[in-house]
Amino acid sequence: MCSELAGQTRDHTAADDAASGPALRDFYRDQQARRTPEQWAHLAPFAATRTDDIRRTLTHIDQHWGQLDAYLNAHGLPGSDLSALRDRLTRT
């Protein structure tokens, strides 16, 4: 979602998020190895992100919140932090 905040296209954002799958698979495997089966059962199993999943999620946010900024503000990210994040993501 950060690439969307940085002004990338929706298609770029979806592809970027989906490309993180292999790294997250290793992360979840490591996390699972550190927990008991009971602890792991309380966590959602890893499922690779697909580009269509990201597009649908962002479309849902658009339809219900108007834009990603409003969604993030409503869920605890202050506007000043959002601005700082966007500035950092767009620095060259």
N, CA and C atoms as a LAMMPS dump frame, in Angstrom:
ITEM: TIMESTEP
0
ITEM: NUMBER OF ATOMS
276
ITEM: BOX BOUNDS ff ff ff
-5.0000000000000000e+02 5.0000000000000000e+02
-5.0000000000000000e+02 5.0000000000000000e+02
-5.0000000000000000e+02 5.0000000000000000e+02
ITEM: ATOMS id mol type element x y z
1 1 1 N 0.814 -1.192 0
2 1 2 C 0 0 0
3 1 3 C 0.861 1.262 0
4 2 1 N 2.092 1.116 0.463
5 2 2 C 2.968 2.291 0.501
6 2 3 C 3.204 2.854 -0.889
7 3 1 N 3.276 1.984 -1.894
8 3 2 C 3.518 2.514 -3.235
9 3 3 C 2.335 3.363 -3.705
10 4 1 N 1.13 3.038 -3.256
11 4 2 C -0.03 3.87 -3.588
12 4 3 C 0.105 5.238 -2.919
13 5 1 N 0.555 5.251 -1.672
14 5 2 C 0.779 6.529 -0.989
15 5 3 C 1.845 7.354 -1.69
16 6 1 N 2.792 6.667 -2.312
17 6 2 C 3.881 7.356 -3.007
18 6 3 C 3.476 7.818 -4.4
19 7 1 N 2.226 7.567 -4.783
20 7 2 C 1.739 8.055 -6.059
21 7 3 C 1.839 7.076 -7.217
22 8 1 N 2.169 5.831 -6.924
23 8 2 C 2.241 4.827 -7.995
24 8 3 C 0.837 4.438 -8.444
25 9 1 N 0.754 3.848 -9.618
26 9 2 C -0.543 3.418 -10.133
27 9 3 C -1.064 2.244 -9.314
28 10 1 N -2.322 2.005 -9.412
29 10 2 C -2.947 0.874 -8.724
30 10 3 C -2.338 -0.444 -9.193
31 11 1 N -2.101 -0.57 -10.496
32 11 2 C -1.499 -1.794 -11.019
33 11 3 C -0.091 -1.997 -10.46
34 12 1 N 0.678 -0.921 -10.376
35 12 2 C 2.031 -1.021 -9.815
36 12 3 C 1.962 -1.439 -8.344
37 13 1 N 1.048 -0.834 -7.596
38 13 2 C 0.885 -1.164 -6.183
39 13 3 C 0.53 -2.628 -6.005
40 14 1 N -0.417 -3.124 -6.795
41 14 2 C -0.833 -4.522 -6.693
42 14 3 C 0.317 -5.47 -7.029
43 15 1 N 1.049 -5.16 -8.081
44 15 2 C 2.181 -6.009 -8.478
45 15 3 C 3.284 -5.974 -7.425
46 16 1 N 3.529 -4.805 -6.859
47 16 2 C 4.56 -4.652 -5.837
48 16 3 C 4.213 -5.475 -4.596
49 17 1 N 2.97 -5.384 -4.133
50 17 2 C 2.55 -6.156 -2.966
51 17 3 C 2.625 -7.657 -3.238
52 18 1 N 2.187 -8.08 -4.399
53 18 2 C 2.218 -9.509 -4.738
54 18 3 C 3.656 -10.022 -4.815
55 19 1 N 4.566 -9.177 -5.25
56 19 2 C 5.967 -9.588 -5.371
57 19 3 C 6.62 -9.839 -4.015
58 20 1 N 6.029 -9.339 -2.944
59 20 2 C 6.598 -9.552 -1.609
60 20 3 C 6.308 -10.946 -1.074
61 21 1 N 5.492 -11.716 -1.76
62 21 2 C 5.104 -13.049 -1.309
63 21 3 C 6.242 -13.969 -0.923
64 22 1 N 7.253 -14.144 -1.761
65 22 2 C 8.348 -15.056 -1.387
66 22 3 C 9.044 -14.656 -0.083
67 23 1 N 9.262 -13.379 0.136
68 23 2 C 9.905 -12.935 1.375
69 23 3 C 8.992 -13.176 2.573
70 24 1 N 7.717 -12.943 2.411
71 24 2 C 6.786 -13.168 3.513
72 24 3 C 6.624 -14.65 3.824
73 25 1 N 6.704 -15.491 2.832
74 25 2 C 6.615 -16.944 3.052
75 25 3 C 7.725 -17.381 4.007
76 26 1 N 8.932 -16.9 3.785
77 26 2 C 10.054 -17.219 4.674
78 26 3 C 9.823 -16.643 6.071
79 27 1 N 9.313 -15.431 6.142
80 27 2 C 9.032 -14.799 7.422
81 27 3 C 8.031 -15.633 8.218
82 28 1 N 6.923 -16.026 7.575
83 28 2 C 5.909 -16.817 8.27
84 28 3 C 6.437 -18.196 8.666
85 29 1 N 7.251 -18.791 7.846
86 29 2 C 7.836 -20.083 8.2
87 29 3 C 8.7 -19.935 9.452
88 30 1 N 9.488 -18.858 9.524
89 30 2 C 10.306 -18.602 10.702
90 30 3 C 9.443 -18.345 11.943
91 31 1 N 8.382 -17.596 11.774
92 31 2 C 7.482 -17.316 12.891
93 31 3 C 6.804 -18.59 13.396
94 32 1 N 6.4 -19.428 12.472
95 32 2 C 5.744 -20.679 12.85
96 32 3 C 6.712 -21.575 13.629
97 33 1 N 7.967 -21.593 13.233
98 33 2 C 8.962 -22.428 13.906
99 33 3 C 9.199 -21.972 15.347
100 34 1 N 8.897 -20.725 15.641
101 34 2 C 9.127 -20.173 16.983
102 34 3 C 7.93 -20.322 17.91
103 35 1 N 6.858 -20.891 17.423
104 35 2 C 5.631 -20.979 18.223
105 35 3 C 5.192 -22.428 18.384
106 36 1 N 4.423 -22.637 19.44
107 36 2 C 3.819 -23.956 19.619
108 36 3 C 2.687 -24.085 18.604
109 37 1 N 2.245 -25.305 18.313
110 37 2 C 1.107 -25.455 17.399
111 37 3 C -0.132 -24.694 17.879
112 38 1 N -0.331 -24.632 19.183
113 38 2 C -1.497 -23.912 19.718
114 38 3 C -1.377 -22.409 19.458
115 39 1 N -0.181 -21.868 19.667
116 39 2 C 0.035 -20.439 19.394
117 39 3 C -0.164 -20.142 17.909
118 40 1 N 0.388 -21.011 17.079
119 40 2 C 0.3 -20.781 15.644
120 40 3 C -1.139 -20.864 15.152
121 41 1 N -1.94 -21.701 15.771
122 41 2 C -3.338 -21.865 15.363
123 41 3 C -4.131 -20.573 15.524
124 42 1 N -3.684 -19.694 16.415
125 42 2 C -4.385 -18.421 16.624
126 42 3 C -4.025 -17.363 15.583
127 43 1 N -3.005 -17.631 14.801
128 43 2 C -2.584 -16.69 13.767
129 43 3 C -3.13 -17.15 12.426
130 44 1 N -3.389 -16.194 11.575
131 44 2 C -3.884 -16.532 10.237
132 44 3 C -2.777 -17.208 9.442
133 45 1 N -3.081 -18.276 8.743
134 45 2 C -2.048 -18.913 7.919
135 45 3 C -1.644 -18.001 6.765
136 46 1 N -0.42 -18.167 6.339
137 46 2 C 0.079 -17.364 5.234
138 46 3 C -0.588 -17.782 3.931
139 47 1 N -1.02 -16.816 3.192
140 47 2 C -1.516 -17.034 1.842
141 47 3 C -0.879 -15.963 0.968
142 48 1 N -0.268 -16.384 -0.085
143 48 2 C 0.391 -15.424 -0.976
144 48 3 C -0.619 -14.411 -1.493
145 49 1 N -0.214 -13.165 -1.53
146 49 2 C -1.064 -12.098 -2.033
147 49 3 C -1.086 -12.133 -3.55
148 50 1 N -2.284 -11.997 -4.091
149 50 2 C -2.435 -11.924 -5.544
150 50 3 C -2.761 -10.482 -5.922
151 51 1 N -2.385 -10.092 -7.115
152 51 2 C -2.622 -8.705 -7.535
153 51 3 C -4.109 -8.35 -7.474
154 52 1 N -4.975 -9.274 -7.852
155 52 2 C -6.415 -8.985 -7.804
156 52 3 C -6.897 -8.755 -6.375
157 53 1 N -6.295 -9.441 -5.398
158 53 2 C -6.663 -9.225 -3.994
159 53 3 C -6.357 -7.797 -3.575
160 54 1 N -5.206 -7.296 -3.967
161 54 2 C -4.819 -5.929 -3.611
162 54 3 C -5.732 -4.924 -4.3
163 55 1 N -5.995 -5.141 -5.576
164 55 2 C -6.901 -4.222 -6.296
165 55 3 C -8.277 -4.181 -5.633
166 56 1 N -8.814 -5.353 -5.27
167 56 2 C -10.13 -5.401 -4.62
168 56 3 C -10.094 -4.688 -3.263
169 57 1 N -9.029 -4.886 -2.524
170 57 2 C -8.907 -4.229 -1.219
171 57 3 C -8.878 -2.72 -1.378
172 58 1 N -8.078 -2.225 -2.3
173 58 2 C -7.992 -0.782 -2.518
174 58 3 C -9.292 -0.21 -3.068
175 59 1 N -9.967 -0.947 -3.917
176 59 2 C -11.273 -0.507 -4.419
177 59 3 C -12.281 -0.431 -3.276
178 60 1 N -12.259 -1.421 -2.391
179 60 2 C -13.139 -1.404 -1.219
180 60 3 C -12.854 -0.181 -0.355
181 61 1 N -11.585 0.108 -0.118
182 61 2 C -11.219 1.288 0.662
183 61 3 C -11.732 2.547 -0.022
184 62 1 N -11.555 2.648 -1.327
185 62 2 C -12.055 3.804 -2.08
186 62 3 C -13.563 3.96 -1.907
187 63 1 N -14.292 2.861 -2.029
188 63 2 C -15.754 2.903 -1.977
189 63 3 C -16.274 3.26 -0.584
190 64 1 N -15.588 2.799 0.451
191 64 2 C -16.085 3.002 1.809
192 64 3 C -15.432 4.158 2.558
193 65 1 N -14.25 4.574 2.129
194 65 2 C -13.529 5.622 2.833
195 65 3 C -13.191 6.814 1.943
196 66 1 N -13.361 6.659 0.641
197 66 2 C -13.061 7.741 -0.279
198 66 3 C -11.639 7.684 -0.811
199 67 1 N -10.705 7.355 0.069
200 67 2 C -9.306 7.231 -0.347
201 67 3 C -8.521 6.559 0.774
202 68 1 N -7.331 6.125 0.436
203 68 2 C -6.475 5.429 1.388
204 68 3 C -6.122 6.313 2.585
205 69 1 N -5.89 7.597 2.356
206 69 2 C -5.551 8.513 3.45
207 69 3 C -6.633 8.501 4.536
208 70 1 N -7.887 8.595 4.126
209 70 2 C -8.993 8.627 5.093
210 70 3 C -9.071 7.32 5.879
211 71 1 N -8.852 6.214 5.211
212 71 2 C -8.858 4.911 5.872
213 71 3 C -7.751 4.848 6.926
214 72 1 N -6.55 5.248 6.558
215 72 2 C -5.427 5.207 7.486
216 72 3 C -5.628 6.166 8.658
217 73 1 N -6.177 7.354 8.394
218 73 2 C -6.49 8.297 9.478
219 73 3 C -7.503 7.694 10.443
220 74 1 N -8.542 7.074 9.899
221 74 2 C -9.599 6.492 10.733
222 74 3 C -9.088 5.331 11.582
223 75 1 N -8.003 4.718 11.152
224 75 2 C -7.458 3.58 11.884
225 75 3 C -6.188 3.933 12.663
226 76 1 N -6.031 5.219 12.959
227 76 2 C -5.015 5.627 13.904
228 76 3 C -3.752 6.271 13.371
229 77 1 N -3.636 6.458 12.067
230 77 2 C -2.439 7.124 11.54
231 77 3 C -2.744 8.617 11.396
232 78 1 N -2.164 9.441 12.265
233 78 2 C -2.447 10.878 12.204
234 78 3 C -2.003 11.488 10.873
235 79 1 N -2.678 12.545 10.491
236 79 2 C -2.355 13.215 9.237
237 79 3 C -0.903 13.644 9.143
238 80 1 N -0.326 14.094 10.259
239 80 2 C 1.075 14.518 10.234
240 80 3 C 2 13.333 9.949
241 81 1 N 1.683 12.176 10.516
242 81 2 C 2.488 10.979 10.248
243 81 3 C 2.306 10.511 8.81
244 82 1 N 1.09 10.618 8.312
245 82 2 C 0.813 10.24 6.924
246 82 3 C 1.594 11.135 5.972
247 83 1 N 1.622 12.429 6.252
248 83 2 C 2.39 13.359 5.414
249 83 3 C 3.877 13.037 5.46
250 84 1 N 4.376 12.748 6.653
251 84 2 C 5.796 12.409 6.799
252 84 3 C 6.124 11.123 6.053
253 85 1 N 5.229 10.145 6.136
254 85 2 C 5.437 8.887 5.418
255 85 3 C 5.45 9.12 3.912
256 86 1 N 4.476 9.884 3.424
257 86 2 C 4.411 10.168 1.988
258 86 3 C 5.669 10.909 1.526
259 87 1 N 6.118 11.874 2.317
260 87 2 C 7.341 12.606 1.975
261 87 3 C 8.54 11.66 1.903
262 88 1 N 8.63 10.783 2.867
263 88 2 C 9.773 9.851 2.882
264 88 3 C 9.715 8.886 1.701
265 89 1 N 8.519 8.442 1.349
266 89 2 C 8.373 7.498 0.237
267 89 3 C 8.658 8.14 -1.123
268 90 1 N 8.502 9.432 -1.21
269 90 2 C 8.679 10.091 -2.511
270 90 3 C 10.008 10.838 -2.649
271 91 1 N 10.849 10.748 -1.635
272 91 2 C 12.178 11.358 -1.758
273 91 3 C 12.993 10.622 -2.804
274 92 1 N 13.755 11.381 -3.552
275 92 2 C 14.631 10.743 -4.546
276 92 3 C 16.072 10.907 -4.2
